[in-house]
Every structure is written in C-alpha cells, then in structure tokens.
C-alpha cells in the first residue's frame, strides 16, 4: 500500500509505501516533522521555529505515529 503524506503548511507531498518500515523512517530522517497530527515537509520543518516561536515540534516518534495512523486509516 502507498500513501501520500502532505505538508500542512505548503502542500508539498511525498509517497510512502508500507512495504518496509524503513521507508517511513527515511522520510523522517529526510526531515519530515509533525505537530499534533499535522505533518510538515523538510523545508517547513526547518523553518518551524520562525513561524512558531516557543512551540517545539514533538520529535521523530510523533511523526512516525502520525504516518502510521495514516496507513491504518487507509487500510480500514
């Protein structure tokens, strides 16, 4: 199964397959981030602090679970 993750700020997107967990991990290592359930591309993740001073992103674990939830929702 393939899903498309979309940046909540600029609309950039990326397709990720659930064939290997490494694909999700690679997206995160490439810079995809999250806040709550919203995903952000590497460019918007890098400039997060400029737009949201004092509100740190929760980190890689949150981003992993946001993407995992999208796979779960599609598989229903």
mmCIF file of the N, C-alpha and C atoms, coordinates in Angstrom:
data_MODEL
# 
_entry.id   MODEL 
# 
loop_
_atom_site.group_PDB 
_atom_site.id 
_atom_site.type_symbol 
_atom_site.label_atom_id 
_atom_site.label_alt_id 
_atom_site.label_comp_id 
_atom_site.label_asym_id 
_atom_site.label_entity_id 
_atom_site.label_seq_id 
_atom_site.pdbx_PDB_ins_code 
_atom_site.Cartn_x 
_atom_site.Cartn_y 
_atom_site.Cartn_z 
_atom_site.occupancy 
_atom_site.B_iso_or_equiv 
_atom_site.pdbx_formal_charge 
_atom_site.auth_seq_id 
_atom_site.auth_comp_id 
_atom_site.auth_asym_id 
_atom_site.auth_atom_id 
_atom_site.pdbx_PDB_model_num 
ATOM 1   N N  . UNK A 1 1  ? 0.841   -1.169 0.000  1.00 0.00 ? 1  UNK A N  1 
ATOM 2   C CA . UNK A 1 1  ? 0.000   0.000  0.000  1.00 0.00 ? 1  UNK A CA 1 
ATOM 3   C C  . UNK A 1 1  ? 0.894   1.243  0.000  1.00 0.00 ? 1  UNK A C  1 
ATOM 4   N N  . UNK A 1 2  ? 0.463   2.247  -0.711 1.00 0.00 ? 2  UNK A N  1 
ATOM 5   C CA . UNK A 1 2  ? 1.190   3.515  -0.781 1.00 0.00 ? 2  UNK A CA 1 
ATOM 6   C C  . UNK A 1 2  ? 0.253   4.624  -0.321 1.00 0.00 ? 2  UNK A C  1 
ATOM 7   N N  . UNK A 1 3  ? 0.775   5.502  0.525  1.00 0.00 ? 3  UNK A N  1 
ATOM 8   C CA . UNK A 1 3  ? 0.021   6.691  0.929  1.00 0.00 ? 3  UNK A CA 1 
ATOM 9   C C  . UNK A 1 3  ? 0.801   7.919  0.485  1.00 0.00 ? 3  UNK A C  1 
ATOM 10  N N  . UNK A 1 4  ? 0.109   9.027  0.421  1.00 0.00 ? 4  UNK A N  1 
ATOM 11  C CA . UNK A 1 4  ? 0.745   10.306 0.142  1.00 0.00 ? 4  UNK A CA 1 
ATOM 12  C C  . UNK A 1 4  ? 0.648   11.148 1.393  1.00 0.00 ? 4  UNK A C  1 
ATOM 13  N N  . UNK A 1 5  ? 1.800   11.555 1.926  1.00 0.00 ? 5  UNK A N  1 
ATOM 14  C CA . UNK A 1 5  ? 1.796   12.475 3.057  1.00 0.00 ? 5  UNK A CA 1 
ATOM 15  C C  . UNK A 1 5  ? 1.913   13.883 2.487  1.00 0.00 ? 5  UNK A C  1 
ATOM 16  N N  . UNK A 1 6  ? 1.239   14.820 3.132  1.00 0.00 ? 6  UNK A N  1 
ATOM 17  C CA . UNK A 1 6  ? 1.164   16.190 2.632  1.00 0.00 ? 6  UNK A CA 1 
ATOM 18  C C  . UNK A 1 6  ? 1.538   17.171 3.725  1.00 0.00 ? 6  UNK A C  1 
ATOM 19  N N  . UNK A 1 7  ? 2.341   18.146 3.386  1.00 0.00 ? 7  UNK A N  1 
ATOM 20  C CA . UNK A 1 7  ? 2.741   19.193 4.328  1.00 0.00 ? 7  UNK A CA 1 
ATOM 21  C C  . UNK A 1 7  ? 1.541   20.082 4.640  1.00 0.00 ? 7  UNK A C  1 
ATOM 22  N N  . UNK A 1 8  ? 1.292   20.279 5.903  1.00 0.00 ? 8  UNK A N  1 
ATOM 23  C CA . UNK A 1 8  ? 0.170   21.113 6.334  1.00 0.00 ? 8  UNK A CA 1 
ATOM 24  C C  . UNK A 1 8  ? 0.421   22.602 6.129  1.00 0.00 ? 8  UNK A C  1 
ATOM 25  N N  . UNK A 1 9  ? 1.651   22.961 5.813  1.00 0.00 ? 9  UNK A N  1 
ATOM 26  C CA . UNK A 1 9  ? 1.972   24.374 5.621  1.00 0.00 ? 9  UNK A CA 1 
ATOM 27  C C  . UNK A 1 9  ? 1.977   24.752 4.133  1.00 0.00 ? 9  UNK A C  1 
ATOM 28  N N  . UNK A 1 10 ? 2.768   24.031 3.333  1.00 0.00 ? 10 UNK A N  1 
ATOM 29  C CA . UNK A 1 10 ? 2.943   24.440 1.934  1.00 0.00 ? 10 UNK A CA 1 
ATOM 30  C C  . UNK A 1 10 ? 2.296   23.495 0.920  1.00 0.00 ? 10 UNK A C  1 
ATOM 31  N N  . UNK A 1 11 ? 1.846   22.340 1.380  1.00 0.00 ? 11 UNK A N  1 
ATOM 32  C CA . UNK A 1 11 ? 1.190   21.405 0.472  1.00 0.00 ? 11 UNK A CA 1 
ATOM 33  C C  . UNK A 1 11 ? 2.130   20.449 -0.252 1.00 0.00 ? 11 UNK A C  1 
ATOM 34  N N  . UNK A 1 12 ? 3.436   20.526 0.019  1.00 0.00 ? 12 UNK A N  1 
ATOM 35  C CA . UNK A 1 12 ? 4.365   19.567 -0.587 1.00 0.00 ? 12 UNK A CA 1 
ATOM 36  C C  . UNK A 1 12 ? 3.933   18.159 -0.189 1.00 0.00 ? 12 UNK A C  1 
ATOM 37  N N  . UNK A 1 13 ? 4.245   17.192 -1.028 1.00 0.00 ? 13 UNK A N  1 
ATOM 38  C CA . UNK A 1 13 ? 3.818   15.842 -0.702 1.00 0.00 ? 13 UNK A CA 1 
ATOM 39  C C  . UNK A 1 13 ? 4.893   14.821 -1.060 1.00 0.00 ? 13 UNK A C  1 
ATOM 40  N N  . UNK A 1 14 ? 4.707   13.631 -0.500 1.00 0.00 ? 14 UNK A N  1 
ATOM 41  C CA . UNK A 1 14 ? 5.642   12.530 -0.726 1.00 0.00 ? 14 UNK A CA 1 
ATOM 42  C C  . UNK A 1 14 ? 4.865   11.230 -0.598 1.00 0.00 ? 14 UNK A C  1 
ATOM 43  N N  . UNK A 1 15 ? 5.147   10.305 -1.493 1.00 0.00 ? 15 UNK A N  1 
ATOM 44  C CA . UNK A 1 15 ? 4.522   8.989  -1.406 1.00 0.00 ? 15 UNK A CA 1 
ATOM 45  C C  . UNK A 1 15 ? 5.410   8.076  -0.571 1.00 0.00 ? 15 UNK A C  1 
ATOM 46  N N  . UNK A 1 16 ? 4.760   7.270  0.278  1.00 0.00 ? 16 UNK A N  1 
ATOM 47  C CA . UNK A 1 16 ? 5.473   6.315  1.120  1.00 0.00 ? 16 UNK A CA 1 
ATOM 48  C C  . UNK A 1 16 ? 4.748   4.979  1.039  1.00 0.00 ? 16 UNK A C  1 
ATOM 49  N N  . UNK A 1 17 ? 5.532   3.927  0.846  1.00 0.00 ? 17 UNK A N  1 
ATOM 50  C CA . UNK A 1 17 ? 4.993   2.566  0.825  1.00 0.00 ? 17 UNK A CA 1 
ATOM 51  C C  . UNK A 1 17 ? 5.141   1.949  2.210  1.00 0.00 ? 17 UNK A C  1 
ATOM 52  N N  . UNK A 1 18 ? 4.206   1.089  2.557  1.00 0.00 ? 18 UNK A N  1 
ATOM 53  C CA . UNK A 1 18 ? 4.332   0.382  3.827  1.00 0.00 ? 18 UNK A CA 1 
ATOM 54  C C  . UNK A 1 18 ? 5.018   -0.973 3.638  1.00 0.00 ? 18 UNK A C  1 
ATOM 55  N N  . UNK A 1 19 ? 5.599   -1.180 2.460  1.00 0.00 ? 19 UNK A N  1 
ATOM 56  C CA . UNK A 1 19 ? 6.297   -2.440 2.179  1.00 0.00 ? 19 UNK A CA 1 
ATOM 57  C C  . UNK A 1 19 ? 7.416   -2.676 3.188  1.00 0.00 ? 19 UNK A C  1 
ATOM 58  N N  . UNK A 1 20 ? 8.119   -1.591 3.551  1.00 0.00 ? 20 UNK A N  1 
ATOM 59  C CA . UNK A 1 20 ? 9.179   -1.673 4.551  1.00 0.00 ? 20 UNK A CA 1 
ATOM 60  C C  . UNK A 1 20 ? 9.057   -0.479 5.490  1.00 0.00 ? 20 UNK A C  1 
ATOM 61  N N  . UNK A 1 21 ? 9.223   -0.725 6.786  1.00 0.00 ? 21 UNK A N  1 
ATOM 62  C CA . UNK A 1 21 ? 9.171   0.355  7.757  1.00 0.00 ? 21 UNK A CA 1 
ATOM 63  C C  . UNK A 1 21 ? 10.267  1.383  7.480  1.00 0.00 ? 21 UNK A C  1 
ATOM 64  N N  . UNK A 1 22 ? 11.337  0.938  6.842  1.00 0.00 ? 22 UNK A N  1 
ATOM 65  C CA . UNK A 1 22 ? 12.456  1.827  6.525  1.00 0.00 ? 22 UNK A CA 1 
ATOM 66  C C  . UNK A 1 22 ? 12.020  3.018  5.675  1.00 0.00 ? 22 UNK A C  1 
ATOM 67  N N  . UNK A 1 23 ? 10.970  2.862  4.866  1.00 0.00 ? 23 UNK A N  1 
ATOM 68  C CA . UNK A 1 23 ? 10.511  3.960  4.020  1.00 0.00 ? 23 UNK A CA 1 
ATOM 69  C C  . UNK A 1 23 ? 9.957   5.110  4.866  1.00 0.00 ? 23 UNK A C  1 
ATOM 70  N N  . UNK A 1 24 ? 9.219   4.764  5.911  1.00 0.00 ? 24 UNK A N  1 
ATOM 71  C CA . UNK A 1 24 ? 8.705   5.785  6.830  1.00 0.00 ? 24 UNK A CA 1 
ATOM 72  C C  . UNK A 1 24 ? 9.860   6.425  7.592  1.00 0.00 ? 24 UNK A C  1 
ATOM 73  N N  . UNK A 1 25 ? 10.779  5.601  8.077  1.00 0.00 ? 25 UNK A N  1 
ATOM 74  C CA . UNK A 1 25 ? 11.934  6.110  8.810  1.00 0.00 ? 25 UNK A CA 1 
ATOM 75  C C  . UNK A 1 25 ? 12.756  7.038  7.919  1.00 0.00 ? 25 UNK A C  1 
ATOM 76  N N  . UNK A 1 26 ? 12.920  6.689  6.641  1.00 0.00 ? 26 UNK A N  1 
ATOM 77  C CA . UNK A 1 26 ? 13.687  7.537  5.727  1.00 0.00 ? 26 UNK A CA 1 
ATOM 78  C C  . UNK A 1 26 ? 13.029  8.904  5.542  1.00 0.00 ? 26 UNK A C  1 
ATOM 79  N N  . UNK A 1 27 ? 11.708  8.932  5.431  1.00 0.00 ? 27 UNK A N  1 
ATOM 80  C CA . UNK A 1 27 ? 11.011  10.219 5.296  1.00 0.00 ? 27 UNK A CA 1 
ATOM 81  C C  . UNK A 1 27 ? 11.292  11.101 6.510  1.00 0.00 ? 27 UNK A C  1 
ATOM 82  N N  . UNK A 1 28 ? 11.281  10.497 7.684  1.00 0.00 ? 28 UNK A N  1 
ATOM 83  C CA . UNK A 1 28 ? 11.544  11.251 8.915  1.00 0.00 ? 28 UNK A CA 1 
ATOM 84  C C  . UNK A 1 28 ? 12.998  11.713 8.941  1.00 0.00 ? 28 UNK A C  1 
ATOM 85  N N  . UNK A 1 29 ? 13.915  10.833 8.586  1.00 0.00 ? 29 UNK A N  1 
ATOM 86  C CA . UNK A 1 29 ? 15.336  11.204 8.555  1.00 0.00 ? 29 UNK A CA 1 
ATOM 87  C C  . UNK A 1 29 ? 15.610  12.258 7.485  1.00 0.00 ? 29 UNK A C  1 
ATOM 88  N N  . UNK A 1 30 ? 14.794  12.280 6.433  1.00 0.00 ? 30 UNK A N  1 
ATOM 89  C CA . UNK A 1 30 ? 14.933  13.294 5.379  1.00 0.00 ? 30 UNK A CA 1 
ATOM 90  C C  . UNK A 1 30 ? 14.409  14.655 5.830  1.00 0.00 ? 30 UNK A C  1 
ATOM 91  N N  . UNK A 1 31 ? 13.769  14.708 7.009  1.00 0.00 ? 31 UNK A N  1 
ATOM 92  C CA . UNK A 1 31 ? 13.357  15.991 7.560  1.00 0.00 ? 31 UNK A CA 1 
ATOM 93  C C  . UNK A 1 31 ? 11.879  16.204 7.763  1.00 0.00 ? 31 UNK A C  1 
ATOM 94  N N  . UNK A 1 32 ? 11.032  15.232 7.416  1.00 0.00 ? 32 UNK A N  1 
ATOM 95  C CA . UNK A 1 32 ? 9.609   15.402 7.671  1.00 0.00 ? 32 UNK A CA 1 
ATOM 96  C C  . UNK A 1 32 ? 9.378   15.461 9.176  1.00 0.00 ? 32 UNK A C  1 
ATOM 97  N N  . UNK A 1 33 ? 8.544   16.390 9.607  1.00 0.00 ? 33 UNK A N  1 
ATOM 98  C CA . UNK A 1 33 ? 8.237   16.560 11.019 1.00 0.00 ? 33 UNK A CA 1 
ATOM 99  C C  . UNK A 1 33 ? 6.738   16.657 11.223 1.00 0.00 ? 33 UNK A C  1 
ATOM 100 N N  . UNK A 1 34 ? 6.351   16.860 12.482 1.00 0.00 ? 34 UNK A N  1 
ATOM 101 C CA . UNK A 1 34 ? 4.923   16.941 12.787 1.00 0.00 ? 34 UNK A CA 1 
ATOM 102 C C  . UNK A 1 34 ? 4.691   17.774 14.036 1.00 0.00 ? 34 UNK A C  1 
ATOM 103 N N  . UNK A 1 35 ? 3.465   18.216 14.148 1.00 0.00 ? 35 UNK A N  1 
ATOM 104 C CA . UNK A 1 35 ? 2.980   18.865 15.368 1.00 0.00 ? 35 UNK A CA 1 
ATOM 105 C C  . UNK A 1 35 ? 1.543   18.420 15.507 1.00 0.00 ? 35 UNK A C  1 
ATOM 106 N N  . UNK A 1 36 ? 1.221   17.749 16.600 1.00 0.00 ? 36 UNK A N  1 
ATOM 107 C CA . UNK A 1 36 ? -0.098  17.138 16.721 1.00 0.00 ? 36 UNK A CA 1 
ATOM 108 C C  . UNK A 1 36 ? -0.234  16.104 15.625 1.00 0.00 ? 36 UNK A C  1 
ATOM 109 N N  . UNK A 1 37 ? -1.300  16.175 14.855 1.00 0.00 ? 37 UNK A N  1 
ATOM 110 C CA . UNK A 1 37 ? -1.488  15.218 13.754 1.00 0.00 ? 37 UNK A CA 1 
ATOM 111 C C  . UNK A 1 37 ? -1.113  15.808 12.399 1.00 0.00 ? 37 UNK A C  1 
ATOM 112 N N  . UNK A 1 38 ? -0.579  17.012 12.391 1.00 0.00 ? 38 UNK A N  1 
ATOM 113 C CA . UNK A 1 38 ? -0.197  17.677 11.146 1.00 0.00 ? 38 UNK A CA 1 
ATOM 114 C C  . UNK A 1 38 ? 1.246   17.340 10.780 1.00 0.00 ? 38 UNK A C  1 
ATOM 115 N N  . UNK A 1 39 ? 1.468   17.073 9.505  1.00 0.00 ? 39 UNK A N  1 
ATOM 116 C CA . UNK A 1 39 ? 2.807   16.778 9.004  1.00 0.00 ? 39 UNK A CA 1 
ATOM 117 C C  . UNK A 1 39 ? 3.385   17.994 8.289  1.00 0.00 ? 39 UNK A C  1 
ATOM 118 N N  . UNK A 1 40 ? 4.718   18.102 8.328  1.00 0.00 ? 40 UNK A N  1 
ATOM 119 C CA . UNK A 1 40 ? 5.422   19.217 7.692  1.00 0.00 ? 40 UNK A CA 1 
ATOM 120 C C  . UNK A 1 40 ? 6.611   18.692 6.907  1.00 0.00 ? 40 UNK A C  1 
ATOM 121 N N  . UNK A 1 41 ? 6.781   19.193 5.686  1.00 0.00 ? 41 UNK A N  1 
ATOM 122 C CA . UNK A 1 41 ? 7.885   18.787 4.814  1.00 0.00 ? 41 UNK A CA 1 
ATOM 123 C C  . UNK A 1 41 ? 9.209   19.262 5.426  1.00 0.00 ? 41 UNK A C  1 
ATOM 124 N N  . UNK A 1 42 ? 10.323  18.770 4.883  1.00 0.00 ? 42 UNK A N  1 
ATOM 125 C CA . UNK A 1 42 ? 11.620  19.186 5.433  1.00 0.00 ? 42 UNK A CA 1 
ATOM 126 C C  . UNK A 1 42 ? 11.831  20.705 5.452  1.00 0.00 ? 42 UNK A C  1 
ATOM 127 N N  . UNK A 1 43 ? 11.420  21.402 4.398  1.00 0.00 ? 43 UNK A N  1 
ATOM 128 C CA . UNK A 1 43 ? 11.601  22.862 4.353  1.00 0.00 ? 43 UNK A CA 1 
ATOM 129 C C  . UNK A 1 43 ? 10.784  23.547 5.453  1.00 0.00 ? 43 UNK A C  1 
ATOM 130 N N  . UNK A 1 44 ? 9.539   23.152 5.600  1.00 0.00 ? 44 UNK A N  1 
ATOM 131 C CA . UNK A 1 44 ? 8.683   23.783 6.613  1.00 0.00 ? 44 UNK A CA 1 
ATOM 132 C C  . UNK A 1 44 ? 9.048   23.336 8.027  1.00 0.00 ? 44 UNK A C  1 
ATOM 133 N N  . UNK A 1 45 ? 9.574   22.124 8.159  1.00 0.00 ? 45 UNK A N  1 
ATOM 134 C CA . UNK A 1 45 ? 10.075  21.681 9.460  1.00 0.00 ? 45 UNK A CA 1 
ATOM 135 C C  . UNK A 1 45 ? 11.274  22.532 9.858  1.00 0.00 ? 45 UNK A C  1 
ATOM 136 N N  . UNK A 1 46 ? 12.157  22.808 8.900  1.00 0.00 ? 46 UNK A N  1 
ATOM 137 C CA . UNK A 1 46 ? 13.362  23.591 9.172  1.00 0.00 ? 46 UNK A CA 1 
ATOM 138 C C  . UNK A 1 46 ? 13.036  25.025 9.589  1.00 0.00 ? 46 UNK A C  1 
ATOM 139 N N  . UNK A 1 47 ? 11.912  25.553 9.114  1.00 0.00 ? 47 UNK A N  1 
ATOM 140 C CA . UNK A 1 47 ? 11.555  26.939 9.447  1.00 0.00 ? 47 UNK A CA 1 
ATOM 141 C C  . UNK A 1 47 ? 10.442  27.018 10.500 1.00 0.00 ? 47 UNK A C  1 
ATOM 142 N N  . UNK A 1 48 ? 10.132  25.903 11.121 1.00 0.00 ? 48 UNK A N  1 
ATOM 143 C CA . UNK A 1 48 ? 9.069   25.841 12.134 1.00 0.00 ? 48 UNK A CA 1 
ATOM 144 C C  . UNK A 1 48 ? 9.253   26.900 13.222 1.00 0.00 ? 48 UNK A C  1 
ATOM 145 N N  . UNK A 1 49 ? 10.466  27.007 13.780 1.00 0.00 ? 49 UNK A N  1 
ATOM 146 C CA . UNK A 1 49 ? 10.710  27.942 14.882 1.00 0.00 ? 49 UNK A CA 1 
ATOM 147 C C  . UNK A 1 49 ? 10.442  29.392 14.498 1.00 0.00 ? 49 UNK A C  1 
ATOM 148 N N  . UNK A 1 50 ? 10.681  29.737 13.240 1.00 0.00 ? 50 UNK A N  1 
ATOM 149 C CA . UNK A 1 50 ? 10.412  31.107 12.786 1.00 0.00 ? 50 UNK A CA 1 
ATOM 150 C C  . UNK A 1 50 ? 8.916   31.406 12.814 1.00 0.00 ? 50 UNK A C  1 
ATOM 151 N N  . UNK A 1 51 ? 8.112   30.408 12.464 1.00 0.00 ? 51 UNK A N  1 
ATOM 152 C CA . UNK A 1 51 ? 6.658   30.591 12.421 1.00 0.00 ? 51 UNK A CA 1 
ATOM 153 C C  . UNK A 1 51 ? 5.985   30.338 13.760 1.00 0.00 ? 51 UNK A C  1 
ATOM 154 N N  . UNK A 1 52 ? 6.641   29.569 14.626 1.00 0.00 ? 52 UNK A N  1 
ATOM 155 C CA . UNK A 1 52 ? 6.031   29.147 15.893 1.00 0.00 ? 52 UNK A CA 1 
ATOM 156 C C  . UNK A 1 52 ? 7.025   29.265 17.049 1.00 0.00 ? 52 UNK A C  1 
ATOM 157 N N  . UNK A 1 53 ? 7.487   30.470 17.348 1.00 0.00 ? 53 UNK A N  1 
ATOM 158 C CA . UNK A 1 53 ? 8.482   30.617 18.415 1.00 0.00 ? 53 UNK A CA 1 
ATOM 159 C C  . UNK A 1 53 ? 7.947   30.099 19.754 1.00 0.00 ? 53 UNK A C  1 
ATOM 160 N N  . UNK A 1 54 ? 8.792   29.326 20.431 1.00 0.00 ? 54 UNK A N  1 
ATOM 161 C CA . UNK A 1 54 ? 8.414   28.808 21.745 1.00 0.00 ? 54 UNK A CA 1 
ATOM 162 C C  . UNK A 1 54 ? 7.544   27.568 21.705 1.00 0.00 ? 54 UNK A C  1 
ATOM 163 N N  . UNK A 1 55 ? 7.264   27.032 20.521 1.00 0.00 ? 55 UNK A N  1 
ATOM 164 C CA . UNK A 1 55 ? 6.440   25.811 20.383 1.00 0.00 ? 55 UNK A CA 1 
ATOM 165 C C  . UNK A 1 55 ? 7.265   24.748 19.669 1.00 0.00 ? 55 UNK A C  1 
ATOM 166 N N  . UNK A 1 56 ? 8.065   23.994 20.406 1.00 0.00 ? 56 UNK A N  1 
ATOM 167 C CA . UNK A 1 56 ? 8.904   22.993 19.742 1.00 0.00 ? 56 UNK A CA 1 
ATOM 168 C C  . UNK A 1 56 ? 8.088   21.848 19.153 1.00 0.00 ? 56 UNK A C  1 
ATOM 169 N N  . UNK A 1 57 ? 8.581   21.307 18.037 1.00 0.00 ? 57 UNK A N  1 
ATOM 170 C CA . UNK A 1 57 ? 7.961   20.113 17.461 1.00 0.00 ? 57 UNK A CA 1 
ATOM 171 C C  . UNK A 1 57 ? 8.214   18.942 18.415 1.00 0.00 ? 57 UNK A C  1 
ATOM 172 N N  . UNK A 1 58 ? 7.271   18.005 18.488 1.00 0.00 ? 58 UNK A N  1 
ATOM 173 C CA . UNK A 1 58 ? 7.424   16.906 19.442 1.00 0.00 ? 58 UNK A CA 1 
ATOM 174 C C  . UNK A 1 58 ? 8.490   15.870 19.087 1.00 0.00 ? 58 UNK A C  1 
ATOM 175 N N  . UNK A 1 59 ? 8.953   15.813 17.861 1.00 0.00 ? 59 UNK A N  1 
ATOM 176 C CA . UNK A 1 59 ? 10.038  14.904 17.529 1.00 0.00 ? 59 UNK A CA 1 
ATOM 177 C C  . UNK A 1 59 ? 9.650   13.751 16.622 1.00 0.00 ? 59 UNK A C  1 
ATOM 178 N N  . UNK A 1 60 ? 10.645  12.896 16.391 1.00 0.00 ? 60 UNK A N  1 
ATOM 179 C CA . UNK A 1 60 ? 10.512  11.826 15.409 1.00 0.00 ? 60 UNK A CA 1 
ATOM 180 C C  . UNK A 1 60 ? 9.459   10.789 15.772 1.00 0.00 ? 60 UNK A C  1 
ATOM 181 N N  . UNK A 1 61 ? 9.323   10.466 17.055 1.00 0.00 ? 61 UNK A N  1 
ATOM 182 C CA . UNK A 1 61 ? 8.320   9.461  17.460 1.00 0.00 ? 61 UNK A CA 1 
ATOM 183 C C  . UNK A 1 61 ? 6.926   9.899  17.060 1.00 0.00 ? 61 UNK A C  1 
ATOM 184 N N  . UNK A 1 62 ? 6.603   11.162 17.323 1.00 0.00 ? 62 UNK A N  1 
ATOM 185 C CA . UNK A 1 62 ? 5.276   11.661 16.972 1.00 0.00 ? 62 UNK A CA 1 
ATOM 186 C C  . UNK A 1 62 ? 5.064   11.575 15.467 1.00 0.00 ? 62 UNK A C  1 
ATOM 187 N N  . UNK A 1 63 ? 6.077   11.975 14.696 1.00 0.00 ? 63 UNK A N  1 
ATOM 188 C CA . UNK A 1 63 ? 5.951   11.938 13.241 1.00 0.00 ? 63 UNK A CA 1 
ATOM 189 C C  . UNK A 1 63 ? 5.739   10.504 12.758 1.00 0.00 ? 63 UNK A C  1 
ATOM 190 N N  . UNK A 1 64 ? 6.469   9.561  13.326 1.00 0.00 ? 64 UNK A N  1 
ATOM 191 C CA . UNK A 1 64 ? 6.289   8.156  12.959 1.00 0.00 ? 64 UNK A CA 1 
ATOM 192 C C  . UNK A 1 64 ? 4.844   7.721  13.195 1.00 0.00 ? 64 UNK A C  1 
ATOM 193 N N  . UNK A 1 65 ? 4.289   8.057  14.353 1.00 0.00 ? 65 UNK A N  1 
ATOM 194 C CA . UNK A 1 65 ? 2.919   7.624  14.676 1.00 0.00 ? 65 UNK A CA 1 
ATOM 195 C C  . UNK A 1 65 ? 1.876   8.344  13.832 1.00 0.00 ? 65 UNK A C  1 
ATOM 196 N N  . UNK A 1 66 ? 2.126   9.586  13.452 1.00 0.00 ? 66 UNK A N  1 
ATOM 197 C CA . UNK A 1 66 ? 1.194   10.297 12.562 1.00 0.00 ? 66 UNK A CA 1 
ATOM 198 C C  . UNK A 1 66 ? 1.131   9.586  11.205 1.00 0.00 ? 66 UNK A C  1 
ATOM 199 N N  . UNK A 1 67 ? 2.295   9.199  10.692 1.00 0.00 ? 67 UNK A N  1 
ATOM 200 C CA . UNK A 1 67 ? 2.329   8.497  9.404  1.00 0.00 ? 67 UNK A CA 1 
ATOM 201 C C  . UNK A 1 67 ? 1.713   7.104  9.551  1.00 0.00 ? 67 UNK A C  1 
ATOM 202 N N  . UNK A 1 68 ? 2.036   6.408  10.636 1.00 0.00 ? 68 UNK A N  1 
ATOM 203 C CA . UNK A 1 68 ? 1.474   5.068  10.873 1.00 0.00 ? 68 UNK A CA 1 
ATOM 204 C C  . UNK A 1 68 ? -0.047  5.124  10.942 1.00 0.00 ? 68 UNK A C  1 
ATOM 205 N N  . UNK A 1 69 ? -0.576  6.170  11.562 1.00 0.00 ? 69 UNK A N  1 
ATOM 206 C CA . UNK A 1 69 ? -2.034  6.318  11.648 1.00 0.00 ? 69 UNK A CA 1 
ATOM 207 C C  . UNK A 1 69 ? -2.641  6.490  10.261 1.00 0.00 ? 69 UNK A C  1 
ATOM 208 N N  . UNK A 1 70 ? -1.945  7.199  9.374  1.00 0.00 ? 70 UNK A N  1 
ATOM 209 C CA . UNK A 1 70 ? -2.454  7.357  8.013  1.00 0.00 ? 70 UNK A CA 1 
ATOM 210 C C  . UNK A 1 70 ? -2.515  6.013  7.297  1.00 0.00 ? 70 UNK A C  1 
ATOM 211 N N  . UNK A 1 71 ? -1.499  5.171  7.488  1.00 0.00 ? 71 UNK A N  1 
ATOM 212 C CA . UNK A 1 71 ? -1.540  3.831  6.901  1.00 0.00 ? 71 UNK A CA 1 
ATOM 213 C C  . UNK A 1 71 ? -2.724  3.050  7.467  1.00 0.00 ? 71 UNK A C  1 
ATOM 214 N N  . UNK A 1 72 ? -2.932  3.147  8.763  1.00 0.00 ? 72 UNK A N  1 
ATOM 215 C CA . UNK A 1 72 ? -4.042  2.438  9.417  1.00 0.00 ? 72 UNK A CA 1 
ATOM 216 C C  . UNK A 1 72 ? -5.374  2.903  8.861  1.00 0.00 ? 72 UNK A C  1 
ATOM 217 N N  . UNK A 1 73 ? -5.547  4.203  8.726  1.00 0.00 ? 73 UNK A N  1 
ATOM 218 C CA . UNK A 1 73 ? -6.810  4.745  8.231  1.00 0.00 ? 73 UNK A CA 1 
ATOM 219 C C  . UNK A 1 73 ? -7.109  4.273  6.800  1.00 0.00 ? 73 UNK A C  1 
ATOM 220 N N  . UNK A 1 74 ? -6.090  4.212  5.968  1.00 0.00 ? 74 UNK A N  1 
ATOM 221 C CA . UNK A 1 74 ? -6.275  3.781  4.579  1.00 0.00 ? 74 UNK A CA 1 
ATOM 222 C C  . UNK A 1 74 ? -6.623  2.292  4.514  1.00 0.00 ? 74 UNK A C  1 
ATOM 223 N N  . UNK A 1 75 ? -6.084  1.523  5.452  1.00 0.00 ? 75 UNK A N  1 
ATOM 224 C CA . UNK A 1 75 ? -6.291  0.072  5.401  1.00 0.00 ? 75 UNK A CA 1 
ATOM 225 C C  . UNK A 1 75 ? -7.634  -0.365 5.956  1.00 0.00 ? 75 UNK A C  1 
ATOM 226 N N  . UNK A 1 76 ? -8.406  0.522  6.538  1.00 0.00 ? 76 UNK A N  1 
ATOM 227 C CA . UNK A 1 76 ? -9.715  0.164  7.110  1.00 0.00 ? 76 UNK A CA 1 
ATOM 228 C C  . UNK A 1 76 ? -10.662 -0.341 6.051  1.00 0.00 ? 76 UNK A C  1 
# 
